[in-house]
Amino acid sequence: MINDNHYESERNKLARSFAKIANDYAQSRPTYSDLGLLNDVLIGRDVLELGAGTGLFSRLISSRKTKSFFATDLSFEMLLANRAAHSSNKIAAVAENLPFQNATFDTVAVAQAAHWFDLLSAPQEIRRIMRNGGTLLIIWNHRDSSKSWVRAFDEAVDSYQNRIVTDEILKGFEATSLFGKFSHRSLPLLHRVEEVQAKQLINSFSPVSTLPDKQRELTIEKALTILRDAHPGSAYFEIPYTTNYFFSKAK
């Protein structure tokens, strides 16, 4: 989590790193398991996606008949690769300072991005642009840590704390008293990639993409070796995930 003292410098660093790896992100990241409950919070609703990036979750939103759909991200380069949102509705913005009027949206969705929010100011701003009783939807893909090689892979790419971070984010939003307690639904997801895509996937993780060049290449090779050893003789790597959906109502 980013604290107030170095929030802006870290966010700018992240934006620069995402600008460099937007293609890797678009080509290699897993999508999200679809959930029927999404119909209730998307169809006929005014929807905002924060941290929309290259559009992996935007595709699920745009597959429904929303009343309106806006996609924001701190990296305009990432948004350029997002083909699921209309160009006029893609806006470079951050969750702490949104260019929308009060009570504009019924649903706000955040997929795999809330760990970059300032949990002191972002919940206030998100609640401001939401209507009473609107839905905050936080989505996170977690790799299946029941497998030892997955745990080793997560440690190699410095993402083994994802579940802890997700829990901190949910508690942070609930602690503001602006949102109700989150409910949870999950679905399995198997992400199948060739080695070229696997390298792009590893490079798309911010703890990896922000490393100095030599260290980044060593980290990528270490993570690839773990994948190769777990899939001997295979042209594909199958990485098990769970898509987690967390729903909360705006008070």
C-alpha positions in Angstrom: 0.0 0.0 0.0 1.2 3.5 -0.7 1.4 6.0 2.1 1.0 9.8 1.9 4.8 10.6 2.1 5.7 9.1 -1.2 2.4 8.5 -2.9 2.8 10.9 -5.9 6.4 9.7 -6.7 5.3 6.1 -6.6 2.2 6.7 -8.7 4.3 8.6 -11.3 6.8 5.7 -11.4 4.0 3.3 -11.9 2.5 5.3 -14.7 5.8 5.4 -16.5 6.3 1.7 -16.1 2.8 0.9 -17.4 3.4 3.1 -20.4 6.4 0.9 -21.3 4.6 -2.4 -20.8 1.1 -1.7 -22.0 1.5 -4.2 -24.9 2.9 -6.9 -22.6 -0.1 -6.3 -20.3 -2.6 -6.5 -23.1 -1.1 -9.6 -24.6 -0.5 -11.7 -21.5 -2.7 -10.9 -18.5 -5.5 -13.3 -17.7 -9.1 -12.2 -18.3 -11.7 -12.6 -15.5 -14.2 -15.4 -15.0 -17.6 -14.0 -15.9 -20.3 -13.9 -13.2 -24.0 -13.8 -13.7 -24.4 -11.4 -10.8 -22.7 -8.8 -12.9 -25.9 -8.4 -14.9 -27.6 -6.9 -11.8 -25.0 -4.1 -11.3 -24.2 -3.4 -15.0 -27.3 -3.7 -17.2 -29.1 -0.4 -17.5 -26.6 1.2 -15.1 -24.2 4.2 -15.4 -20.9 2.5 -14.9 -17.4 3.8 -14.2 -14.3 1.6 -14.2 -11.3 2.8 -12.4 -7.8 1.5 -13.4 -9.4 0.1 -16.5 -6.0 -0.3 -18.2 -6.0 -2.2 -21.5 -9.6 -3.4 -21.0 -9.5 -6.9 -19.6 -12.5 -6.3 -17.3 -13.9 -3.5 -19.6 -14.8 -6.3 -22.0 -17.1 -7.9 -19.5 -18.7 -4.5 -18.8 -19.1 -3.7 -22.5 -20.7 -7.1 -23.2 -23.7 -5.9 -21.1 -26.1 -3.1 -22.1 -25.1 -0.5 -19.7 -26.8 2.9 -19.7 -23.3 4.5 -19.9 -19.7 3.3 -19.4 -16.6 5.4 -18.7 -13.1 4.0 -18.3 -10.3 5.8 -16.5 -6.7 4.9 -15.8 -3.6 6.9 -14.6 -1.8 5.7 -17.8 -3.2 7.1 -21.1 -1.0 4.6 -22.9 -2.8 1.7 -21.2 -6.2 3.3 -22.2 -5.1 3.5 -25.8 -4.9 -0.3 -25.9 -8.4 -0.5 -24.3 -10.8 -1.4 -27.2 -13.8 -2.2 -25.0 -14.5 1.4 -24.2 -15.5 4.2 -26.6 -12.6 6.6 -27.2 -14.7 9.6 -26.0 -15.4 7.8 -22.7 -11.7 6.9 -21.9 -10.2 9.4 -19.5 -6.8 9.6 -17.9 -7.6 10.2 -14.2 -6.8 8.9 -10.8 -9.2 7.6 -8.1 -8.4 10.5 -5.8 -9.4 13.2 -8.3 -12.2 12.2 -10.7 -13.6 14.6 -13.3 -17.2 13.7 -12.7 -20.1 15.5 -10.9 -21.5 14.2 -7.7 -23.8 11.2 -7.8 -23.1 10.4 -11.4 -22.7 6.6 -11.3 -24.7 3.6 -10.1 -21.7 1.2 -10.3 -18.0 1.7 -9.8 -15.7 -1.2 -10.7 -12.0 -1.7 -9.9 -10.2 -4.7 -11.3 -6.7 -5.5 -10.1 -5.9 -1.8 -9.5 -7.1 -0.8 -6.0 -3.7 -1.4 -4.4 -2.6 1.9 -6.0 -5.3 3.9 -4.3 -4.7 6.2 -1.4 -7.1 4.6 1.1 -7.6 7.9 2.9 -8.8 10.0 0.0 -9.9 7.6 -2.8 -12.9 6.2 -0.9 -14.2 9.7 -0.3 -13.8 10.6 -4.0 -15.4 7.4 -5.2 -18.3 7.8 -2.9 -18.8 11.4 -4.1 -19.4 10.4 -7.7 -21.7 7.4 -6.7 -25.4 7.5 -6.2 -26.9 6.4 -2.9 -27.2 2.6 -2.8 -24.8 2.3 -5.8 -22.5 -0.7 -6.0 -18.7 -0.7 -5.5 -17.2 -3.7 -7.2 -13.6 -4.7 -6.5 -12.3 -7.6 -8.6 -9.1 -9.5 -8.0 -7.5 -12.5 -9.7 -5.4 -14.5 -7.2 -3.2 -17.3 -8.3 -3.9 -20.7 -6.6 -1.3 -20.8 -3.8 -2.2 -24.4 -2.9 0.4 -25.5 -5.5 4.0 -25.2 -4.3 5.3 -24.1 -7.7 2.7 -21.3 -7.8 3.9 -20.1 -4.4 7.5 -20.1 -5.7 6.4 -18.2 -8.8 4.6 -15.6 -6.7 7.6 -15.1 -4.5 9.9 -14.8 -7.5 7.8 -11.9 -8.9 7.1 -10.4 -5.5 3.4 -10.8 -5.6 2.9 -13.4 -2.9 1.1 -10.8 -0.7 -1.8 -10.2 -3.0 -4.4 -11.8 -0.7 -3.1 -9.7 2.3 -3.3 -6.6 0.2 -6.8 -7.3 -1.0 -8.0 -7.8 2.5 -6.4 -4.5 3.6 -8.2 -2.7 0.7 -11.6 -4.1 1.6 -11.1 -3.2 5.3 -9.9 0.3 4.3 -13.1 1.0 2.4 -15.3 -0.5 5.1 -13.6 1.5 7.8 -14.7 4.8 6.2 -18.4 4.0 6.9 -19.1 5.2 3.4 -19.6 1.7 2.2 -21.2 -1.4 3.6 -19.6 -4.8 4.3 -18.4 -6.5 1.2 -19.9 -9.8 0.0 -17.8 -12.2 -1.9 -18.2 -14.5 -4.9 -15.4 -16.4 -6.6 -14.9 -18.6 -9.7 -11.9 -20.6 -11.0 -9.9 -19.5 -13.9 -7.1 -21.3 -15.8 -4.7 -19.0 -17.7 -2.9 -20.9 -20.5 0.1 -19.1 -22.1 3.0 -19.9 -24.3 6.5 -19.0 -23.1 6.6 -15.7 -25.0 3.3 -14.7 -23.4 4.6 -15.9 -20.0 7.6 -13.6 -20.3 5.3 -10.7 -21.1 3.1 -11.7 -18.2 6.0 -11.6 -15.8 7.2 -8.3 -17.2 3.8 -6.8 -16.7 3.9 -7.1 -12.9 4.8 -3.7 -11.5 7.3 -5.2 -9.0 9.2 -6.6 -12.0 8.7 -3.8 -14.6 10.1 -1.2 -12.3 13.3 -3.0 -11.6 16.6 -2.0 -13.1 17.2 -3.7 -16.5 19.7 -6.4 -15.4 17.7 -7.3 -12.2 14.5 -7.4 -14.2 15.9 -9.9 -16.7 17.2 -12.1 -13.9 13.8 -12.0 -12.2 12.0 -12.9 -15.5 14.3 -15.8 -16.1 14.0 -17.1 -12.6 10.2 -17.0 -12.8 10.2 -18.6 -16.3 12.4 -21.5 -14.9 9.8 -22.2 -12.3 7.1 -22.4 -15.0 9.3 -24.6 -17.2 10.0 -27.0 -14.3 6.3 -27.2 -13.5 5.4 -28.0 -17.1 8.1 -30.4 -18.4 7.9 -31.0 -22.1 4.9 -28.8 -22.6 4.6 -25.9 -25.1 2.1 -24.2 -22.7 2.1 -23.1 -19.1 -1.2 -23.4 -17.3 -1.4 -21.0 -14.4 -4.4 -21.5 -12.0 -6.3 -18.5 -10.7 -9.4 -17.7 -8.8 -11.4 -14.6 -9.9 -12.7 -12.9 -6.7 -15.6 -10.5 -6.8 -16.3 -8.2 -3.8 -19.6 -6.2 -3.8 -20.4 -3.3 -1.4 -23.2 -0.8 -1.3 -22.6 2.9 -1.0 -24.3 4.3 2.1 
